[in-house]
Structure formats: structure tokens, C-alpha cells
Amino acid sequence: MLRIGTDCSGIEAPIQALQQLRIPFEHSFCCEKDPFALQSIQANYNPKKIYNDITKRKHALLPDIDMYVCGFPCQPFSLIGSKLGTEDSRSNIMYQCIKVIKKKLPKVFILENVKNFKFIESGKPFNYLIKQLKNIKNTKGELAYNVYHEILNTKHYGIPQNRERIFFIGIRKDIQTKEYTSPKKLTMKQLDDFILDKTIYTKTKNPTIIKNLNKINNEKNNIVLSTNYYYPIKNICPTLTTQCSRYYNTTYNRYLTTKECLLLQGFSNNFKQVVSNHQMYKQAGNSMSVNVLKALIKKIYLITNL
């Protein structure tokens, strides 16, 4: 049985992925400091151990694991925000991830961040992370991992959300049997497949939405607009953010619901919402995409004896 540990666990996209793939697993530990995200974790999953601060634990005492997944904070590296990079205190989590991998030597690890992580500060954090991961040694003093990185987009794996993220995949050399290649792309479903309420409501009075609606002229069907920015691409939802409560569907003249945002991140329809809508939108926007993780995990199983 696969033993998995997650940090910056959010609403546990990796666990969702394993459940949907029907891979037997033990949820060895999770770590999440947001109390509302912890409520969602406890309502939907059953981790054996819960931590609430990655910086205040002894990584050597963590349970042994086969797979480690962490979407470390993207705010320091995102194009949205102050773009402080390694000057942002939240970037410290990246170093903690490296320490966890060094101490526990999981068979596989997956780390995730925004696409801009590769380019901010002229690639300094990116190159540092790659070097550190490649130099991790096993108990025999040998280099432990084959390390890969690539930018994957949610829309290429079945779900109509334009969400580019960089993934770092580490596979322990003693279990890898074939060379790693990108997961096979899947046909994208229609945006309308993710809309649960097909009622057409009266149009919004929000002036920003009206302004953006006027810009797109006759192409008004199946477009998601935000009150924060203009993104008129038909049949594809823009990247979900912590403010996805402001995402407006032009076909039905209403904002996306929390359930629809979760579906657009690949979560199952039976995910239990136990927090406010405000917190649920935030958690959905912060999450990794389940469908991309499923594609990665399937690929890893094909090239290893995990």
C-alpha cells in the first residue's frame, strides 16, 4: 500500500487524485496552517497525523512515506502580487521541502508552483531547487533521484481551465524502470459540462462585468469573466485564484459557485463543504489541479516499480 505525506496540503488534491485512480494508500501525514483548510481536510479525509507548521517539527521524526507532495507557496513567485521571490518569508517553505526529502527519501516526490517560479530573479530560485534536489543522496552516499521538471496546463488534461503550473518530479533511481516523458494529453471537456445550474439569470449590474461584456460583442456564450481582469477566451475558464468568487459565466449571467470551482480543479462532486463560501472559493483557487496530478501519478506508475 502506498504511503503518502503532503505538506501545504490545502484541500488535498493529491489524496483526491489517488482516490479517483483507486490506488490503495495510507495518508501518513498532512500539514496545513490555515484553520479553515484543516476543517476541510478533517471533513473529507483521514490523515494519520496532522501538522500545522512545517517549520516547527523535526522532519526526521515524520512517518516513513513512499510519495511526498507539496505545492509550496506561490505568492513569492506569482505574476500576481509583489513578486518578492526569495525575499518573501514564505519562500522558506521551499527549503523545508528539500529537508523533508533528504530526511525521508520517499520513492517519489512531486513539488508544484506557479509557472513564473522558473523565471523570477533570472531563474535563481529555480536553479537552486533543481540543484538541491539532484544532489540529494541515499543512505549509501549515492545520488538518489532522477529529477524532472515541466510546465503542465490543466486544460491539456481534460478540464477547461487555463492553469499553467511548474511541476518538479523526483523518482528514486532504485525504483525507476523506464525514462520519464510528459503525461499524455487528454481531450478537453466543454466548459458547460462543469456548470451545475443551467438556469439563465437576469444580467448583472456590476459595472466592470458590463464593461467587459461590451468588449466581447457577439461572442458572449461560454466565457468566464472576472471582476478583477479581462480574459475573454471562449469555453475555457481563466486560472482560478483565491478570488474565484468573482468569476462570471456569460451564458448563465451569474458567478461560478464553489462546487463548480471545485469541479474545475478536478475534485469529485461529493467533496464536502464545511466552511463558508468565502473560504471555499479561496481553498479551490489555492489548490493543485487533481486531473494533472492524476496524469502525473499514472505516468509514474508506468515507469517505476512503485
Secondary structure as UniProt FT lines:
FT   STRAND          2..7
FT   TURN            10..11
FT   HELIX           13..21
FT   STRAND          25..31
FT   HELIX           35..44
FT   STRAND          50..51
FT   HELIX           54..56
FT   HELIX           59..61
FT   STRAND          67..70
FT   TURN            75..77
FT   HELIX           85..87
FT   HELIX           89..91
FT   HELIX           92..104
FT   STRAND          108..114
FT   HELIX           115..118
FT   HELIX           120..123
FT   HELIX           124..134
FT   TURN            139..140
FT   STRAND          145..153
FT   HELIX           154..156
FT   STRAND          164..172
FT   TURN            173..175
FT   HELIX           191..194
FT   HELIX           207..215
FT   TURN            216..218
FT   STRAND          224..226
FT   TURN            234..235
FT   TURN            242..243
FT   HELIX           244..246
FT   STRAND          247..249
FT   TURN            250..253
FT   STRAND          254..255
FT   HELIX           258..263
FT   TURN            264..266
FT   TURN            269..270
FT   HELIX           277..286
FT   HELIX           290..302
//
